[in-house]
Amino acid sequence: MGKLEPKIDPDLLAQAQAAGVEVEAVIEAALRAALRGADASAADARAARWAEENVEAIADYNRRIRERGLVGAEFRKW
């Protein structure tokens, strides 16, 4: 992988620098946020796929809970 040469609007960069903005810190924070968002999207996709793959087991579990109730329900105080 070669060196990344980002294309940033030179006027915007000059304005940010003139205003005392720590450009590198802003870029790093934005990259971290973008990666968190990408990871969250992947996690959502994995969760959806898992639910789809386990739809029968989930339905069976829900049916058993409806029929038998929750284990330990008699000990609940709420």
mmCIF file of the N, C-alpha and C atoms, coordinates in Angstrom:
data_MODEL
# 
_entry.id   MODEL 
# 
loop_
_atom_site.group_PDB 
_atom_site.id 
_atom_site.type_symbol 
_atom_site.label_atom_id 
_atom_site.label_alt_id 
_atom_site.label_comp_id 
_atom_site.label_asym_id 
_atom_site.label_entity_id 
_atom_site.label_seq_id 
_atom_site.pdbx_PDB_ins_code 
_atom_site.Cartn_x 
_atom_site.Cartn_y 
_atom_site.Cartn_z 
_atom_site.occupancy 
_atom_site.B_iso_or_equiv 
_atom_site.pdbx_formal_charge 
_atom_site.auth_seq_id 
_atom_site.auth_comp_id 
_atom_site.auth_asym_id 
_atom_site.auth_atom_id 
_atom_site.pdbx_PDB_model_num 
ATOM 1   N N  . MET A 1 1  ? 0.854   -1.165  0.000  1.00 0.00 ? 1  MET A N  1 
ATOM 2   C CA . MET A 1 1  ? 0.000   0.000   0.000  1.00 0.00 ? 1  MET A CA 1 
ATOM 3   C C  . MET A 1 1  ? 0.899   1.227   0.000  1.00 0.00 ? 1  MET A C  1 
ATOM 4   N N  . GLY A 1 2  ? 0.640   2.167   -0.890 1.00 0.00 ? 2  GLY A N  1 
ATOM 5   C CA . GLY A 1 2  ? 1.448   3.378   -1.008 1.00 0.00 ? 2  GLY A CA 1 
ATOM 6   C C  . GLY A 1 2  ? 1.050   4.427   0.014  1.00 0.00 ? 2  GLY A C  1 
ATOM 7   N N  . LYS A 1 3  ? 1.830   5.486   0.037  1.00 0.00 ? 3  LYS A N  1 
ATOM 8   C CA . LYS A 1 3  ? 1.548   6.585   0.951  1.00 0.00 ? 3  LYS A CA 1 
ATOM 9   C C  . LYS A 1 3  ? 0.272   7.304   0.522  1.00 0.00 ? 3  LYS A C  1 
ATOM 10  N N  . LEU A 1 4  ? -0.579  7.566   1.485  1.00 0.00 ? 4  LEU A N  1 
ATOM 11  C CA . LEU A 1 4  ? -1.831  8.266   1.232  1.00 0.00 ? 4  LEU A CA 1 
ATOM 12  C C  . LEU A 1 4  ? -1.561  9.751   1.066  1.00 0.00 ? 4  LEU A C  1 
ATOM 13  N N  . GLU A 1 5  ? -2.068  10.315  0.016  1.00 0.00 ? 5  GLU A N  1 
ATOM 14  C CA . GLU A 1 5  ? -1.944  11.746  -0.217 1.00 0.00 ? 5  GLU A CA 1 
ATOM 15  C C  . GLU A 1 5  ? -3.350  12.331  -0.307 1.00 0.00 ? 5  GLU A C  1 
ATOM 16  N N  . PRO A 1 6  ? -3.916  12.698  0.851  1.00 0.00 ? 6  PRO A N  1 
ATOM 17  C CA . PRO A 1 6  ? -5.296  13.201  0.838  1.00 0.00 ? 6  PRO A CA 1 
ATOM 18  C C  . PRO A 1 6  ? -5.416  14.506  0.070  1.00 0.00 ? 6  PRO A C  1 
ATOM 19  N N  . LYS A 1 7  ? -6.535  14.652  -0.575 1.00 0.00 ? 7  LYS A N  1 
ATOM 20  C CA . LYS A 1 7  ? -6.847  15.869  -1.316 1.00 0.00 ? 7  LYS A CA 1 
ATOM 21  C C  . LYS A 1 7  ? -7.791  16.704  -0.451 1.00 0.00 ? 7  LYS A C  1 
ATOM 22  N N  . ILE A 1 8  ? -7.245  17.749  0.138  1.00 0.00 ? 8  ILE A N  1 
ATOM 23  C CA . ILE A 1 8  ? -8.040  18.625  0.990  1.00 0.00 ? 8  ILE A CA 1 
ATOM 24  C C  . ILE A 1 8  ? -8.101  19.989  0.332  1.00 0.00 ? 8  ILE A C  1 
ATOM 25  N N  . ASP A 1 9  ? -9.273  20.584  0.339  1.00 0.00 ? 9  ASP A N  1 
ATOM 26  C CA . ASP A 1 9  ? -9.464  21.916  -0.228 1.00 0.00 ? 9  ASP A CA 1 
ATOM 27  C C  . ASP A 1 9  ? -8.443  22.859  0.411  1.00 0.00 ? 9  ASP A C  1 
ATOM 28  N N  . PRO A 1 10 ? -7.524  23.409  -0.373 1.00 0.00 ? 10 PRO A N  1 
ATOM 29  C CA . PRO A 1 10 ? -6.464  24.243  0.183  1.00 0.00 ? 10 PRO A CA 1 
ATOM 30  C C  . PRO A 1 10 ? -6.986  25.477  0.925  1.00 0.00 ? 10 PRO A C  1 
ATOM 31  N N  . ASP A 1 11 ? -8.062  26.079  0.428  1.00 0.00 ? 11 ASP A N  1 
ATOM 32  C CA . ASP A 1 11 ? -8.634  27.247  1.106  1.00 0.00 ? 11 ASP A CA 1 
ATOM 33  C C  . ASP A 1 11 ? -9.198  26.859  2.471  1.00 0.00 ? 11 ASP A C  1 
ATOM 34  N N  . LEU A 1 12 ? -9.882  25.734  2.505  1.00 0.00 ? 12 LEU A N  1 
ATOM 35  C CA . LEU A 1 12 ? -10.447 25.253  3.769  1.00 0.00 ? 12 LEU A CA 1 
ATOM 36  C C  . LEU A 1 12 ? -9.328  24.940  4.757  1.00 0.00 ? 12 LEU A C  1 
ATOM 37  N N  . LEU A 1 13 ? -8.288  24.292  4.292  1.00 0.00 ? 13 LEU A N  1 
ATOM 38  C CA . LEU A 1 13 ? -7.148  23.974  5.137  1.00 0.00 ? 13 LEU A CA 1 
ATOM 39  C C  . LEU A 1 13 ? -6.495  25.248  5.681  1.00 0.00 ? 13 LEU A C  1 
ATOM 40  N N  . ALA A 1 14 ? -6.325  26.246  4.829  1.00 0.00 ? 14 ALA A N  1 
ATOM 41  C CA . ALA A 1 14 ? -5.717  27.511  5.248  1.00 0.00 ? 14 ALA A CA 1 
ATOM 42  C C  . ALA A 1 14 ? -6.593  28.204  6.291  1.00 0.00 ? 14 ALA A C  1 
ATOM 43  N N  . GLN A 1 15 ? -7.902  28.184  6.096  1.00 0.00 ? 15 GLN A N  1 
ATOM 44  C CA . GLN A 1 15 ? -8.822  28.792  7.064  1.00 0.00 ? 15 GLN A CA 1 
ATOM 45  C C  . GLN A 1 15 ? -8.727  28.085  8.410  1.00 0.00 ? 15 GLN A C  1 
ATOM 46  N N  . ALA A 1 16 ? -8.694  26.770  8.368  1.00 0.00 ? 16 ALA A N  1 
ATOM 47  C CA . ALA A 1 16 ? -8.614  25.993  9.610  1.00 0.00 ? 16 ALA A CA 1 
ATOM 48  C C  . ALA A 1 16 ? -7.310  26.292  10.342 1.00 0.00 ? 16 ALA A C  1 
ATOM 49  N N  . GLN A 1 17 ? -6.216  26.321  9.607  1.00 0.00 ? 17 GLN A N  1 
ATOM 50  C CA . GLN A 1 17 ? -4.923  26.600  10.227 1.00 0.00 ? 17 GLN A CA 1 
ATOM 51  C C  . GLN A 1 17 ? -4.889  28.022  10.790 1.00 0.00 ? 17 GLN A C  1 
ATOM 52  N N  . ALA A 1 18 ? -5.438  28.968  10.060 1.00 0.00 ? 18 ALA A N  1 
ATOM 53  C CA . ALA A 1 18 ? -5.474  30.359  10.521 1.00 0.00 ? 18 ALA A CA 1 
ATOM 54  C C  . ALA A 1 18 ? -6.320  30.502  11.784 1.00 0.00 ? 18 ALA A C  1 
ATOM 55  N N  . ALA A 1 19 ? -7.334  29.660  11.910 1.00 0.00 ? 19 ALA A N  1 
ATOM 56  C CA . ALA A 1 19 ? -8.207  29.711  13.075 1.00 0.00 ? 19 ALA A CA 1 
ATOM 57  C C  . ALA A 1 19 ? -7.621  28.926  14.259 1.00 0.00 ? 19 ALA A C  1 
ATOM 58  N N  . GLY A 1 20 ? -6.471  28.308  14.047 1.00 0.00 ? 20 GLY A N  1 
ATOM 59  C CA . GLY A 1 20 ? -5.828  27.553  15.125 1.00 0.00 ? 20 GLY A CA 1 
ATOM 60  C C  . GLY A 1 20 ? -6.366  26.155  15.316 1.00 0.00 ? 20 GLY A C  1 
ATOM 61  N N  . VAL A 1 21 ? -7.069  25.657  14.314 1.00 0.00 ? 21 VAL A N  1 
ATOM 62  C CA . VAL A 1 21 ? -7.611  24.307  14.397 1.00 0.00 ? 21 VAL A CA 1 
ATOM 63  C C  . VAL A 1 21 ? -6.475  23.304  14.252 1.00 0.00 ? 21 VAL A C  1 
ATOM 64  N N  . GLU A 1 22 ? -6.448  22.309  15.126 1.00 0.00 ? 22 GLU A N  1 
ATOM 65  C CA . GLU A 1 22 ? -5.458  21.243  15.019 1.00 0.00 ? 22 GLU A CA 1 
ATOM 66  C C  . GLU A 1 22 ? -5.960  20.256  13.966 1.00 0.00 ? 22 GLU A C  1 
ATOM 67  N N  . VAL A 1 23 ? -5.570  20.502  12.731 1.00 0.00 ? 23 VAL A N  1 
ATOM 68  C CA . VAL A 1 23 ? -6.102  19.760  11.594 1.00 0.00 ? 23 VAL A CA 1 
ATOM 69  C C  . VAL A 1 23 ? -5.874  18.262  11.746 1.00 0.00 ? 23 VAL A C  1 
ATOM 70  N N  . GLU A 1 24 ? -4.684  17.863  12.154 1.00 0.00 ? 24 GLU A N  1 
ATOM 71  C CA . GLU A 1 24 ? -4.391  16.439  12.277 1.00 0.00 ? 24 GLU A CA 1 
ATOM 72  C C  . GLU A 1 24 ? -5.307  15.775  13.304 1.00 0.00 ? 24 GLU A C  1 
ATOM 73  N N  . ALA A 1 25 ? -5.559  16.477  14.413 1.00 0.00 ? 25 ALA A N  1 
ATOM 74  C CA . ALA A 1 25 ? -6.430  15.922  15.450 1.00 0.00 ? 25 ALA A CA 1 
ATOM 75  C C  . ALA A 1 25 ? -7.857  15.788  14.940 1.00 0.00 ? 25 ALA A C  1 
ATOM 76  N N  . VAL A 1 26 ? -8.311  16.779  14.182 1.00 0.00 ? 26 VAL A N  1 
ATOM 77  C CA . VAL A 1 26 ? -9.663  16.731  13.625 1.00 0.00 ? 26 VAL A CA 1 
ATOM 78  C C  . VAL A 1 26 ? -9.787  15.573  12.635 1.00 0.00 ? 26 VAL A C  1 
ATOM 79  N N  . ILE A 1 27 ? -8.787  15.417  11.796 1.00 0.00 ? 27 ILE A N  1 
ATOM 80  C CA . ILE A 1 27 ? -8.813  14.330  10.808 1.00 0.00 ? 27 ILE A CA 1 
ATOM 81  C C  . ILE A 1 27 ? -8.803  12.983  11.516 1.00 0.00 ? 27 ILE A C  1 
ATOM 82  N N  . GLU A 1 28 ? -7.942  12.843  12.523 1.00 0.00 ? 28 GLU A N  1 
ATOM 83  C CA . GLU A 1 28 ? -7.864  11.583  13.256 1.00 0.00 ? 28 GLU A CA 1 
ATOM 84  C C  . GLU A 1 28 ? -9.199  11.261  13.927 1.00 0.00 ? 28 GLU A C  1 
ATOM 85  N N  . ALA A 1 29 ? -9.813  12.254  14.557 1.00 0.00 ? 29 ALA A N  1 
ATOM 86  C CA . ALA A 1 29 ? -11.102 12.038  15.211 1.00 0.00 ? 29 ALA A CA 1 
ATOM 87  C C  . ALA A 1 29 ? -12.173 11.638  14.190 1.00 0.00 ? 29 ALA A C  1 
ATOM 88  N N  . ALA A 1 30 ? -12.158 12.286  13.039 1.00 0.00 ? 30 ALA A N  1 
ATOM 89  C CA . ALA A 1 30 ? -13.139 11.963  12.000 1.00 0.00 ? 30 ALA A CA 1 
ATOM 90  C C  . ALA A 1 30 ? -12.933 10.549  11.473 1.00 0.00 ? 30 ALA A C  1 
ATOM 91  N N  . LEU A 1 31 ? -11.679 10.140  11.310 1.00 0.00 ? 31 LEU A N  1 
ATOM 92  C CA . LEU A 1 31 ? -11.401 8.779   10.854 1.00 0.00 ? 31 LEU A CA 1 
ATOM 93  C C  . LEU A 1 31 ? -11.858 7.753   11.884 1.00 0.00 ? 31 LEU A C  1 
ATOM 94  N N  . ARG A 1 32 ? -11.605 8.026   13.162 1.00 0.00 ? 32 ARG A N  1 
ATOM 95  C CA . ARG A 1 32 ? -12.042 7.101   14.207 1.00 0.00 ? 32 ARG A CA 1 
ATOM 96  C C  . ARG A 1 32 ? -13.576 6.987   14.216 1.00 0.00 ? 32 ARG A C  1 
ATOM 97  N N  . ALA A 1 33 ? -14.256 8.104   14.076 1.00 0.00 ? 33 ALA A N  1 
ATOM 98  C CA . ALA A 1 33 ? -15.720 8.089   14.049 1.00 0.00 ? 33 ALA A CA 1 
ATOM 99  C C  . ALA A 1 33 ? -16.238 7.317   12.840 1.00 0.00 ? 33 ALA A C  1 
ATOM 100 N N  . ALA A 1 34 ? -15.606 7.518   11.695 1.00 0.00 ? 34 ALA A N  1 
ATOM 101 C CA . ALA A 1 34 ? -16.027 6.806   10.484 1.00 0.00 ? 34 ALA A CA 1 
ATOM 102 C C  . ALA A 1 34 ? -15.821 5.304   10.635 1.00 0.00 ? 34 ALA A C  1 
ATOM 103 N N  . LEU A 1 35 ? -14.718 4.909   11.254 1.00 0.00 ? 35 LEU A N  1 
ATOM 104 C CA . LEU A 1 35 ? -14.453 3.487   11.456 1.00 0.00 ? 35 LEU A CA 1 
ATOM 105 C C  . LEU A 1 35 ? -15.418 2.883   12.466 1.00 0.00 ? 35 LEU A C  1 
ATOM 106 N N  . ARG A 1 36 ? -15.766 3.640   13.506 1.00 0.00 ? 36 ARG A N  1 
ATOM 107 C CA . ARG A 1 36 ? -16.775 3.151   14.456 1.00 0.00 ? 36 ARG A CA 1 
ATOM 108 C C  . ARG A 1 36 ? -18.094 2.932   13.745 1.00 0.00 ? 36 ARG A C  1 
ATOM 109 N N  . GLY A 1 37 ? -18.457 3.867   12.879 1.00 0.00 ? 37 GLY A N  1 
ATOM 110 C CA . GLY A 1 37 ? -19.703 3.733   12.126 1.00 0.00 ? 37 GLY A CA 1 
ATOM 111 C C  . GLY A 1 37 ? -19.679 2.531   11.208 1.00 0.00 ? 37 GLY A C  1 
ATOM 112 N N  . ALA A 1 38 ? -18.545 2.297   10.573 1.00 0.00 ? 38 ALA A N  1 
ATOM 113 C CA . ALA A 1 38 ? -18.420 1.143   9.677  1.00 0.00 ? 38 ALA A CA 1 
ATOM 114 C C  . ALA A 1 38 ? -18.518 -0.140  10.474 1.00 0.00 ? 38 ALA A C  1 
ATOM 115 N N  . ASP A 1 39 ? -17.889 -0.170  11.662 1.00 0.00 ? 39 ASP A N  1 
ATOM 116 C CA . ASP A 1 39 ? -17.941 -1.358  12.497 1.00 0.00 ? 39 ASP A CA 1 
ATOM 117 C C  . ASP A 1 39 ? -19.355 -1.597  13.006 1.00 0.00 ? 39 ASP A C  1 
ATOM 118 N N  . ALA A 1 40 ? -20.061 -0.516  13.352 1.00 0.00 ? 40 ALA A N  1 
ATOM 119 C CA . ALA A 1 40 ? -21.442 -0.653  13.826 1.00 0.00 ? 40 ALA A CA 1 
ATOM 120 C C  . ALA A 1 40 ? -22.325 -1.217  12.720 1.00 0.00 ? 40 ALA A C  1 
ATOM 121 N N  . SER A 1 41 ? -22.114 -0.763  11.497 1.00 0.00 ? 41 SER A N  1 
ATOM 122 C CA . SER A 1 41 ? -22.896 -1.279  10.377 1.00 0.00 ? 41 SER A CA 1 
ATOM 123 C C  . SER A 1 41 ? -22.633 -2.760  10.182 1.00 0.00 ? 41 SER A C  1 
ATOM 124 N N  . ALA A 1 42 ? -21.371 -3.160  10.306 1.00 0.00 ? 42 ALA A N  1 
ATOM 125 C CA . ALA A 1 42 ? -21.021 -4.567  10.163 1.00 0.00 ? 42 ALA A CA 1 
ATOM 126 C C  . ALA A 1 42 ? -21.637 -5.379  11.291 1.00 0.00 ? 42 ALA A C  1 
ATOM 127 N N  . ALA A 1 43 ? -21.627 -4.841  12.506 1.00 0.00 ? 43 ALA A N  1 
ATOM 128 C CA . ALA A 1 43 ? -22.218 -5.544  13.650 1.00 0.00 ? 43 ALA A CA 1 
ATOM 129 C C  . ALA A 1 43 ? -23.723 -5.692  13.457 1.00 0.00 ? 43 ALA A C  1 
ATOM 130 N N  . ASP A 1 44 ? -24.381 -4.647  12.955 1.00 0.00 ? 44 ASP A N  1 
ATOM 131 C CA . ASP A 1 44 ? -25.820 -4.728  12.688 1.00 0.00 ? 44 ASP A CA 1 
ATOM 132 C C  . ASP A 1 44 ? -26.108 -5.799  11.650 1.00 0.00 ? 44 ASP A C  1 
ATOM 133 N N  . ALA A 1 45 ? -25.281 -5.867  10.627 1.00 0.00 ? 45 ALA A N  1 
ATOM 134 C CA . ALA A 1 45 ? -25.463 -6.874  9.577  1.00 0.00 ? 45 ALA A CA 1 
ATOM 135 C C  . ALA A 1 45 ? -25.266 -8.279  10.145 1.00 0.00 ? 45 ALA A C  1 
ATOM 136 N N  . ARG A 1 46 ? -24.246 -8.452  11.005 1.00 0.00 ? 46 ARG A N  1 
ATOM 137 C CA . ARG A 1 46 ? -24.021 -9.769  11.626 1.00 0.00 ? 46 ARG A CA 1 
ATOM 138 C C  . ARG A 1 46 ? -25.201 -10.159 12.507 1.00 0.00 ? 46 ARG A C  1 
ATOM 139 N N  . ALA A 1 47 ? -25.728 -9.206  13.274 1.00 0.00 ? 47 ALA A N  1 
ATOM 140 C CA . ALA A 1 47 ? -26.859 -9.491  14.153 1.00 0.00 ? 47 ALA A CA 1 
ATOM 141 C C  . ALA A 1 47 ? -28.095 -9.872  13.334 1.00 0.00 ? 47 ALA A C  1 
ATOM 142 N N  . ALA A 1 48 ? -28.344 -9.164  12.262 1.00 0.00 ? 48 ALA A N  1 
ATOM 143 C CA . ALA A 1 48 ? -29.491 -9.471  11.400 1.00 0.00 ? 48 ALA A CA 1 
ATOM 144 C C  . ALA A 1 48 ? -29.339 -10.853 10.770 1.00 0.00 ? 48 ALA A C  1 
ATOM 145 N N  . ARG A 1 49 ? -28.128 -11.159 10.320 1.00 0.00 ? 49 ARG A N  1 
ATOM 146 C CA . ARG A 1 49 ? -27.863 -12.467 9.715  1.00 0.00 ? 49 ARG A CA 1 
ATOM 147 C C  . ARG A 1 49 ? -28.061 -13.578 10.749 1.00 0.00 ? 49 ARG A C  1 
ATOM 148 N N  . TRP A 1 50 ? -27.561 -13.354 11.992 1.00 0.00 ? 50 TRP A N  1 
ATOM 149 C CA . TRP A 1 50 ? -27.718 -14.346 13.053 1.00 0.00 ? 50 TRP A CA 1 
ATOM 150 C C  . TRP A 1 50 ? -29.203 -14.579 13.338 1.00 0.00 ? 50 TRP A C  1 
ATOM 151 N N  . ALA A 1 51 ? -29.975 -13.508 13.463 1.00 0.00 ? 51 ALA A N  1 
ATOM 152 C CA . ALA A 1 51 ? -31.403 -13.635 13.744 1.00 0.00 ? 51 ALA A CA 1 
ATOM 153 C C  . ALA A 1 51 ? -32.113 -14.391 12.625 1.00 0.00 ? 51 ALA A C  1 
ATOM 154 N N  . GLU A 1 52 ? -31.714 -14.122 11.394 1.00 0.00 ? 52 GLU A N  1 
ATOM 155 C CA . GLU A 1 52 ? -32.317 -14.811 10.255 1.00 0.00 ? 52 GLU A CA 1 
ATOM 156 C C  . GLU A 1 52 ? -31.961 -16.299 10.268 1.00 0.00 ? 52 GLU A C  1 
ATOM 157 N N  . GLU A 1 53 ? -30.710 -16.595 10.584 1.00 0.00 ? 53 GLU A N  1 
ATOM 158 C CA . GLU A 1 53 ? -30.257 -17.990 10.611 1.00 0.00 ? 53 GLU A CA 1 
ATOM 159 C C  . GLU A 1 53 ? -30.884 -18.769 11.767 1.00 0.00 ? 53 GLU A C  1 
ATOM 160 N N  . ASN A 1 54 ? -31.296 -18.082 12.812 1.00 0.00 ? 54 ASN A N  1 
ATOM 161 C CA . ASN A 1 54 ? -31.809 -18.737 14.010 1.00 0.00 ? 54 ASN A CA 1 
ATOM 162 C C  . ASN A 1 54 ? -33.287 -18.489 14.252 1.00 0.00 ? 54 ASN A C  1 
ATOM 163 N N  . VAL A 1 55 ? -34.006 -18.113 13.214 1.00 0.00 ? 55 VAL A N  1 
ATOM 164 C CA . VAL A 1 55 ? -35.414 -17.744 13.359 1.00 0.00 ? 55 VAL A CA 1 
ATOM 165 C C  . VAL A 1 55 ? -36.237 -18.897 13.943 1.00 0.00 ? 55 VAL A C  1 
ATOM 166 N N  . GLU A 1 56 ? -35.947 -20.130 13.551 1.00 0.00 ? 56 GLU A N  1 
ATOM 167 C CA . GLU A 1 56 ? -36.714 -21.269 14.067 1.00 0.00 ? 56 GLU A CA 1 
ATOM 168 C C  . GLU A 1 56 ? -36.440 -21.487 15.555 1.00 0.00 ? 56 GLU A C  1 
ATOM 169 N N  . ALA A 1 57 ? -35.185 -21.408 15.961 1.00 0.00 ? 57 ALA A N  1 
ATOM 170 C CA . ALA A 1 57 ? -34.833 -21.594 17.371 1.00 0.00 ? 57 ALA A CA 1 
ATOM 171 C C  . ALA A 1 57 ? -35.430 -20.488 18.228 1.00 0.00 ? 57 ALA A C  1 
ATOM 172 N N  . ILE A 1 58 ? -35.422 -19.266 17.729 1.00 0.00 ? 58 ILE A N  1 
ATOM 173 C CA . ILE A 1 58 ? -35.999 -18.140 18.468 1.00 0.00 ? 58 ILE A CA 1 
ATOM 174 C C  . ILE A 1 58 ? -37.499 -18.332 18.639 1.00 0.00 ? 58 ILE A C  1 
ATOM 175 N N  . ALA A 1 59 ? -38.172 -18.761 17.568 1.00 0.00 ? 59 ALA A N  1 
ATOM 176 C CA . ALA A 1 59 ? -39.617 -19.007 17.641 1.00 0.00 ? 59 ALA A CA 1 
ATOM 177 C C  . ALA A 1 59 ? -39.917 -20.129 18.626 1.00 0.00 ? 59 ALA A C  1 
ATOM 178 N N  . ASP A 1 60 ? -39.102 -21.192 18.625 1.00 0.00 ? 60 ASP A N  1 
ATOM 179 C CA . ASP A 1 60 ? -39.301 -22.305 19.552 1.00 0.00 ? 60 ASP A CA 1 
ATOM 180 C C  . ASP A 1 60 ? -39.106 -21.840 20.998 1.00 0.00 ? 60 ASP A C  1 
ATOM 181 N N  . TYR A 1 61 ? -38.062 -21.061 21.233 1.00 0.00 ? 61 TYR A N  1 
ATOM 182 C CA . TYR A 1 61 ? -37.811 -20.531 22.576 1.00 0.00 ? 61 TYR A CA 1 
ATOM 183 C C  . TYR A 1 61 ? -38.988 -19.680 23.046 1.00 0.00 ? 61 TYR A C  1 
ATOM 184 N N  . ASN A 1 62 ? -39.457 -18.783 22.200 1.00 0.00 ? 62 ASN A N  1 
ATOM 185 C CA . ASN A 1 62 ? -40.584 -17.919 22.558 1.00 0.00 ? 62 ASN A CA 1 
ATOM 186 C C  . ASN A 1 62 ? -41.840 -18.733 22.842 1.00 0.00 ? 62 ASN A C  1 
ATOM 187 N N  . ARG A 1 63 ? -42.069 -19.802 22.063 1.00 0.00 ? 63 ARG A N  1 
ATOM 188 C CA . ARG A 1 63 ? -43.226 -20.681 22.281 1.00 0.00 ? 63 ARG A CA 1 
ATOM 189 C C  . ARG A 1 63 ? -43.117 -21.358 23.647 1.00 0.00 ? 63 ARG A C  1 
ATOM 190 N N  . ARG A 1 64 ? -41.923 -21.873 23.980 1.00 0.00 ? 64 ARG A N  1 
ATOM 191 C CA . ARG A 1 64 ? -41.745 -22.538 25.277 1.00 0.00 ? 64 ARG A CA 1 
ATOM 192 C C  . ARG A 1 64 ? -41.960 -21.566 26.433 1.00 0.00 ? 64 ARG A C  1 
ATOM 193 N N  . ILE A 1 65 ? -41.492 -20.330 26.289 1.00 0.00 ? 65 ILE A N  1 
ATOM 194 C CA . ILE A 1 65 ? -41.689 -19.338 27.353 1.00 0.00 ? 65 ILE A CA 1 
ATOM 195 C C  . ILE A 1 65 ? -43.171 -19.034 27.524 1.00 0.00 ? 65 ILE A C  1 
ATOM 196 N N  . ARG A 1 66 ? -43.904 -18.904 26.412 1.00 0.00 ? 66 ARG A N  1 
ATOM 197 C CA . ARG A 1 66 ? -45.351 -18.659 26.487 1.00 0.00 ? 66 ARG A CA 1 
ATOM 198 C C  . ARG A 1 66 ? -46.055 -19.816 27.193 1.00 0.00 ? 66 ARG A C  1 
ATOM 199 N N  . GLU A 1 67 ? -45.661 -21.047 26.872 1.00 0.00 ? 67 GLU A N  1 
ATOM 200 C CA . GLU A 1 67 ? -46.319 -22.220 27.436 1.00 0.00 ? 67 GLU A CA 1 
ATOM 201 C C  . GLU A 1 67 ? -45.932 -22.485 28.890 1.00 0.00 ? 67 GLU A C  1 
ATOM 202 N N  . ARG A 1 68 ? -44.653 -22.351 29.216 1.00 0.00 ? 68 ARG A N  1 
ATOM 203 C CA . ARG A 1 68 ? -44.146 -22.754 30.533 1.00 0.00 ? 68 ARG A CA 1 
ATOM 204 C C  . ARG A 1 68 ? -43.788 -21.593 31.446 1.00 0.00 ? 68 ARG A C  1 
ATOM 205 N N  . GLY A 1 69 ? -43.643 -20.409 30.888 1.00 0.00 ? 69 GLY A N  1 
ATOM 206 C CA . GLY A 1 69 ? -43.198 -19.266 31.679 1.00 0.00 ? 69 GLY A CA 1 
ATOM 207 C C  . GLY A 1 69 ? -41.686 -19.255 31.826 1.00 0.00 ? 69 GLY A C  1 
ATOM 208 N N  . LEU A 1 70 ? -41.187 -18.233 32.483 1.00 0.00 ? 70 LEU A N  1 
ATOM 209 C CA . LEU A 1 70 ? -39.749 -18.097 32.681 1.00 0.00 ? 70 LEU A CA 1 
ATOM 210 C C  . LEU A 1 70 ? -39.284 -18.928 33.861 1.00 0.00 ? 70 LEU A C  1 
ATOM 211 N N  . VAL A 1 71 ? -38.099 -19.486 33.753 1.00 0.00 ? 71 VAL A N  1 
ATOM 212 C CA . VAL A 1 71 ? -37.500 -20.221 34.854 1.00 0.00 ? 71 VAL A CA 1 
ATOM 213 C C  . VAL A 1 71 ? -37.265 -19.247 36.000 1.00 0.00 ? 71 VAL A C  1 
ATOM 214 N N  . GLY A 1 72 ? -37.695 -19.638 37.191 1.00 0.00 ? 72 GLY A N  1 
ATOM 215 C CA . GLY A 1 72 ? -37.491 -18.795 38.365 1.00 0.00 ? 72 GLY A CA 1 
ATOM 216 C C  . GLY A 1 72 ? -38.499 -17.675 38.504 1.00 0.00 ? 72 GLY A C  1 
ATOM 217 N N  . ALA A 1 73 ? -39.528 -17.647 37.669 1.00 0.00 ? 73 ALA A N  1 
ATOM 218 C CA . ALA A 1 73 ? -40.507 -16.560 37.727 1.00 0.00 ? 73 ALA A CA 1 
ATOM 219 C C  . ALA A 1 73 ? -41.181 -16.491 39.097 1.00 0.00 ? 73 ALA A C  1 
ATOM 220 N N  . GLU A 1 74 ? -41.295 -17.635 39.771 1.00 0.00 ? 74 GLU A N  1 
ATOM 221 C CA . GLU A 1 74 ? -41.957 -17.646 41.076 1.00 0.00 ? 74 GLU A CA 1 
ATOM 222 C C  . GLU A 1 74 ? -41.149 -16.913 42.149 1.00 0.00 ? 74 GLU A C  1 
ATOM 223 N N  . PHE A 1 75 ? -39.875 -16.666 41.892 1.00 0.00 ? 75 PHE A N  1 
ATOM 224 C CA . PHE A 1 75 ? -39.025 -15.967 42.847 1.00 0.00 ? 75 PHE A CA 1 
ATOM 225 C C  . PHE A 1 75 ? -38.930 -14.468 42.595 1.00 0.00 ? 75 PHE A C  1 
ATOM 226 N N  . ARG A 1 76 ? -39.545 -14.000 41.565 1.00 0.00 ? 76 ARG A N  1 
ATOM 227 C CA . ARG A 1 76 ? -39.493 -12.578 41.246 1.00 0.00 ? 76 ARG A CA 1 
ATOM 228 C C  . ARG A 1 76 ? -40.223 -11.748 42.277 1.00 0.00 ? 76 ARG A C  1 
ATOM 229 N N  . LYS A 1 77 ? -39.673 -10.574 42.546 1.00 0.00 ? 77 LYS A N  1 
ATOM 230 C CA . LYS A 1 77 ? -40.298 -9.630  43.480 1.00 0.00 ? 77 LYS A CA 1 
ATOM 231 C C  . LYS A 1 77 ? -40.944 -8.458  42.741 1.00 0.00 ? 77 LYS A C  1 
ATOM 232 N N  . TRP A 1 78 ? -40.853 -8.421  41.430 1.00 0.00 ? 78 TRP A N  1 
ATOM 233 C CA . TRP A 1 78 ? -41.384 -7.311  40.655 1.00 0.00 ? 78 TRP A CA 1 
ATOM 234 C C  . TRP A 1 78 ? -42.502 -7.737  39.772 1.00 0.00 ? 78 TRP A C  1 
# 
